Amino acid sequence: MKLRALLTAFLLIGIMMTWRRLAPAEAKSTMKKQSFGKTSDGREVDLYTLTNKKGMEVAITNFGGIIVALKTPDRNGKFDDVVLGYDNLDGYINDKASLGAVIGRYANRIAHGKFTLSGVTYTLPKNNGDNTLHGGPEGFSKRLWTAKDVSTATGQALELTYLSTDGEAGFPGNLSTKVVYTLTDQNDLTIAYSATTDKETVVNLTNHSYFNLAGQGNGDILGHQLTIRGDQITPVDDTLIPTGELRPVKGTPFDFTHATAIGARINQDDPQLKVGKGYDHNWVLSSPGSQSPVLAAEAYEQGSGRVLQVLTTEPGVQLYSGNFLDGTITGKGGKVYKRRYGFCLETQHFPDSPNHPTFPSTTLKPGATYSSTTVFKFSTR
């Protein structure tokens, strides 16, 4: 009996050792750097691919701080790239839709390309009719950032820094800007923004990724179920500049306080929808300006089961339903991006805040630090 027990024990040990040899090694989180081409003036551009232990990947280039790809699993474990973009650097250099980019110095619109600080009026280049949009034609999305691997036990992290000099695009002050992307093993992508200045200025930073949770280029996003934790919007005039009003969403096509398909009411006879050619509006969040990110919005795509939750410290979020995508952009893998093939949830301070004293301030003074955090959380159901 003792011999049989001994033989059995040896057999079990042998099986366990064989299983360990054959079992796949635990995946590791990694960051890979590769060339992504050169700018028109010959500067090298890199692409950084962050991968977590679950296999989720985020590819980021230091040109414009752009999220080039974001691969996350569906409910069956199949990975797809869920952000719109281009296969090469030239696409981003010539891009006018800000696909995936860091937006600054001022996200969204500034009316008439002007604002006043301490009695001094500053004039910006206009690139959206009579207004300045996303920092002008040469905003942060067209700048080459300095990249550094700052990964920790928390996750793979890429730090991007850029010095926007006094007078660049008409904005005052030397603005030292830092954006840190962190991919965790919980399938969270955190974007932490910070900035300091040596002269009073305005700052409003965001990321302009276009999401399609069915996979980039795989049809429109009108069936995505969306929830936004905000019961007011800042309505706009016919140039998409806020009127200054805070308007309740209850009883309107802008009520996403309960999960509703993006396309359910997008074509209704509503003056605000007509002005924006769909959704292109800022929601006033119910829990604005908190120190830690709080849930602002959630999107769910039934076919894949993918869920995107957006948490932020910002007071507002802009829903843009891809109204101006028109089939002229050929994206990754040769896929054509037609109208409403992607949606944006741009966490932000309100549009045109420098010209609206009643809005949360976007003024940054010397000695102070601009700080903002947004988290994109991915899961399935």
N, C-alpha and C positions, 0 to 999 in steps of 0.2 A: 504493500500500500504506500509505504514511504517512497519507494522507487517510482511508482506511478505518479505520485504527487510532484516529485522532483522533475520528472520528464514533462509533465503538464506545465509546470512553471517555466521550464526552459523554452517550451514551445510557445507559450504566451509572450515571453520576452522577445523571442525571434520574430513573432508576428508584429509586435509593436515597433521593433527597430526597423523592419522592412517598411511598415506603414509610414514611419517618420521620414524614411529616405524617399518614398514615392510621393508623399503629400506635398503639395505646392508650398513654396516658401511664402511666409506672410508678406503681403505687398508693403512696399515702403513709400512714404511720401517723398517726392523729389522735385527738383527744379532743374530744367534743362535750358541752356542758352544756345541760340543759333543765329546765324546771320539772316537778316530780313531785307537786305538790299542797301541802297545808298540814297541819300537825298539829292536833289538837283545840284547842290553845291559840293557833292562828294563825301558827305559825312556818313559814317557807318551807322546803320540802324539794326537793332537786335530784336529778337523775338524770344520771350521767356515763357516756357510751358511749366506750369505748376500742376503737380499731380498728387492727390491724397491717397490714403491707404485703401479707399473704396474704389479707386479708379477714376474718380471725377477729375477732369482736366480743365484748366483755364489758361489760355494763351494770351499774353499781353505784350505789346510792343512799346518801346520807349519813344516811338513817334506818336505824339498825341496822347500817350497813356492809354492807348486803345485796347479794349478787350476784343481780340481778333476771333477767338473761339471759346466756347464754353460747353463742354460735353458732360452730360449728366444722364443717369439711367431712367428708363421708364419703369412702369410697375412690373414688367417682366425681366428687368435687368439689362435691357438693350440701351446702349448709349447713343445719343444723338447730340449734335451741335445745335443749341437752342438760341443762338444770337446771329443776327444778320451781319455780313461783312464781306471782305474780299480775300482772294487767294494770295495777293501780293501787295507790296508796298505802294506801287503805282496807283492801285485802286484807292487807297487812303489819301495819297497826295492829291488826287483829283476829286476826291469825294466832297459833295456839297450837302450831304444828309447827316453828317456827324455820326456815322455808324460807330457805336461802341466807345466814343471818345470821352476824355476828360474835358469838361466845358469850363471856360474861364476867360477873362477874369470875372465876367458876369454872365451866369446862365440865364437863358430866356431873353426877354426884350427890354430895351431902354428906349423910351419914347423920344422921337426926334433926334436920337443920338446925342442927347445932352443931359447933364445933371449938374447940380450946384452943391458944393461943400464949403462951409465957412465963408460964404460970399463969393467964392470963385467958381465960375462956370467952366466945365470941361466939355469938349466936343469930341465925339467918337466917330469913326467911319461908319456909314450907314450901309447895311447889306440886306435889309429886309424892308423894302419900300422906304419910308421916311424914318425907319427905326434901326437900331443896332440890335442884332440877334447873336447870342452866344459869344459875346466878346468881339464881334466883328469878323471880317473875312480872314484875318490871320490871328485867330484866338489860340487858346492853349491846345486845341485839337490839331494844330499845324506846327507845333513846336517840338523840338527834340529834347527830351528829358534825360537826366542822368540817372541811371539805374543801379541798384545795389541789392544784393541778396541779404535780407535781414530775418531769415527764417529762425524760428524758435520751436520749442516743444509744443506751442499752441498751434502751429501750422506753417506751411510754406508761405513766405512773405516777401514781396517785392516792393522796395522803396523807390519812388520816383521823385526827383527834385528838379525845380526849375526856378530861375531868377527872372522875373518879369521886370524889366528896367523902367525907371521913371519915364512916363510919356509914351510907353509902348501901347499902341492902339488907342492913344488918347487918355489913358488912365494915369492918375498921379501916383507917385511913390514907387520905390524899389520894393517889389513884393517877392519875398522868399516863400516859395510854395512847396509843400510836400504832400504826396499821395502815397499811401501804403495799402497795397492789395494783400489780403491774407486769406488763403484757402485752408479751411480746417478739415479734420477727418469726419466732421459731422455734416459735410456737404454745404457749409456756409462760406460765402465769399463776402468778406468784410472790406469796406473801403473807408479808410480813415484819412480825412483831409485836414491840413493845418497850414497856416500862413501868418507871416509877420510883415510889417511895413515900417519904413522910416518916414512916412508922410501920410497924412489922412487920406484914405481912399475907400473904395467900395469893393466888396468881394462876395461872390455867390458861386460856389462850385458844385458841380454834379457830374454824373456819368450818363452818357446818352446811348446806352445799349438798347437795341431793338430786339425784343424777345418774341419767339414763337415756340411755345412749349411742345408743339407737334414736331419740331425740327425746322431749322432754317430753310426757307424756300418751299415748305410743304403746305401750301395753301394759305388762306387768310386766317386772321386771328379773331374773327367775329364770334365764333362759338366759345371762346375762352370765358369761363365764369369769373367775374371780377368782383371783389369787395374792396371798398375804400373807406377807411375809418375817418370820415370827415363829412360834416353835415352842412358845409357851406362851400361855395366857390367864389373866386374873384372874377365876376363877369367882365367881358372885354368889349371894346368898340370894334369898328369894322377894320381896324389895322391890328387887332389882337393885343391891344394895350389895355390893361385893367382900368375900369372906370373909377375905381376906388371903393366901390360897394362890396360888401360881403353878403352874398345872396344865398338863402337856404335852398338846399337841393330837394327837400321833400316835395313830392308831387310833380317832379320834373324828370326829364331823361338823364339828369345828372345824379340821381339818387342811386348810389351803389353801396348804401349802408347794409344791404343784404345782397348775397351773391346773385349777380345778374349777368347774362351774356353781353359782351361788349357790343355786339351787333343788334341786340334786342330792340333798341330805340334810337339807334344812330342816324336813321333816316327820317325821323319824325320832323314835323313842321314846327321847328323851334328856332327862334332867331339866333340863339347862341350856337346851335349846331350848324346853322347855315353860314355864320361868320367863320367858324373854324373848319368848315367842310367836314365836320365830324367832331370828335373830341380833341381839343388842343387847349386844355384849360387847367388852371391851378386849383387844387382842393385845399381848403383850410383844414388842417388835421385837428382831430379832437384832443390829442395830447401833444401839443407843440412844445418845442424847445426843451425837452427833458435832457438830463445829463447822460442817461443811457438810452440806446436805441429802443424805441417802442414800435409795435406793429402799426404800420400805416396802410398796407394794402396786401391783398392775396389774390393770386390768379391760379385757376385750375383748368387743365385741358383734359377732357374726359377720355379721349382716344388713347392717350399715352399714360394717363394717370398722374402726370407731373403736376406738382404744386410749387409755386414760387411765392414766398412771403417776403415782403419788403419791410424792414425795420429801419427807423431813422431817428436822429436827434433834431431833424429839420422841422419847421412849422408848416411846410407845404409839400405837395407832390403834384407834378404835372403829368396828367394822362394825355399821351399823344397816340392816336390810333392809326398812325401811318397814312394819313390822308393824302400826302403829297408824293408818296411812292407811286410811280406811274408806269412801271414796266421798262423804264430806260436803264435801270441798274441791273447788270449781270453780276451776281454775287458768287459765293464760294461754290465750287463744283459745277459752275456754269448755270446755276439756278437763277431765274429771273425774278426780281422782286416787284410784284404788282401791288396795286393799291391795297393797303391794309393787310399786308403780309407780315407786319411786325407791329408791336406796341411798345411804348416807352413809359416807364414810371420814374420820372426824374425828380428825386428828392431835392428840395430847394427852399430858399427864401422866396418871397413872392416876386413875380415879374414887376419891373419898373419901380421897385421899392425906393430907390433914391429920389424919385419924384412924387412919392406918396408918404408924407410924414406919419400917417396913421398906421402904416404897415410896419411889421417888425423890421428893425433897422439892419442894414447891410454895411454900415460904416465901420471901418477898422482903423483904429488910431495907433500911432507908435507906442510901443510898450505893451500892447494887448496882443493876444493870439487868437486868430480865427481857428475854430475847431468844429468839425462836423464828422459824423459817422453814419454810414448806411450799411446795412447787412442784407444780402440776398441769400435767403435760406431755401434750399431745394429738398424736396421730399416727394413721395408718391402716395396715392391712395387708390 
